[in-house]
Amino acid sequence: MHSAGGATTSGVLIGSTVAELTAAQQAGLRFIGLARNTTIDRQLREAGCDTTVTSLAPLLEAARSL
């Protein structure tokens, strides 16, 4: 990934699939899994996801406060 000023040094991707987790890993990004049910949570964790949430509401609230 590149920003207008060059290569990015940090970032986070929020997604709900193993493919999105894999893309984040390949890009060197942190990943937060959106696991709206236990099946998705299990799939993401088995693929190496450390952090999952069941709703985006707390993340959106935190982003709005930035």
C-alpha positions as CSV (number, residue, x, y, z in Angstrom):
1,M,0.0,0.0,0.0
2,H,1.1,3.5,-0.7
3,S,-0.1,6.8,0.5
4,A,0.4,10.1,-1.3
5,G,3.7,10.5,0.6
6,G,5.1,7.0,-0.1
7,A,4.8,3.6,1.6
8,T,2.5,3.2,4.6
9,T,4.0,2.0,7.8
10,S,0.8,0.9,9.6
11,G,-2.8,0.2,9.0
12,V,-5.7,-2.0,9.8
13,L,-8.1,-4.0,7.7
14,I,-11.5,-4.9,9.0
15,G,-13.1,-7.9,7.3
16,S,-15.2,-11.0,7.8
17,T,-13.5,-13.6,5.6
18,V,-10.3,-15.7,5.6
19,A,-9.5,-14.2,2.2
20,E,-9.5,-10.7,3.7
21,L,-7.4,-11.9,6.6
22,T,-4.9,-13.3,4.1
23,A,-4.8,-10.1,2.1
24,A,-4.1,-8.1,5.3
25,Q,-1.3,-10.5,6.3
26,Q,0.3,-10.3,2.8
27,A,0.1,-6.5,2.9
28,G,1.6,-6.3,6.4
29,L,-1.6,-4.9,7.9
30,R,-3.2,-5.6,11.2
31,F,-6.6,-7.3,10.9
32,I,-9.8,-7.1,13.0
33,G,-12.3,-9.9,12.2
34,L,-16.0,-9.0,12.0
35,A,-17.5,-12.2,13.3
36,R,-21.3,-11.9,13.4
37,N,-21.6,-15.6,14.3
38,T,-19.6,-18.4,15.9
39,T,-18.9,-20.1,12.6
40,I,-17.2,-17.0,11.2
41,D,-15.3,-16.5,14.5
42,R,-14.0,-20.0,14.4
43,Q,-12.9,-19.8,10.7
44,L,-11.1,-16.5,11.3
45,R,-9.4,-17.7,14.5
46,E,-8.3,-21.0,12.9
47,A,-6.8,-19.0,10.1
48,G,-4.7,-16.9,12.6
49,C,-7.0,-14.0,13.5
50,D,-6.3,-12.8,17.0
51,T,-9.0,-10.1,17.3
52,T,-12.6,-10.4,16.5
53,V,-15.7,-8.3,17.2
54,T,-19.4,-9.0,16.7
55,S,-20.3,-5.5,15.8
56,L,-18.7,-2.5,14.1
57,A,-20.5,0.0,16.4
58,P,-17.7,0.4,19.0
59,L,-15.1,0.8,16.2
60,L,-17.2,3.4,14.4
61,E,-17.7,5.3,17.6
62,A,-13.9,5.3,18.3
63,A,-13.1,6.4,14.7
64,R,-15.6,9.3,15.0
65,S,-13.8,10.6,18.1
66,L,-10.4,10.8,16.2
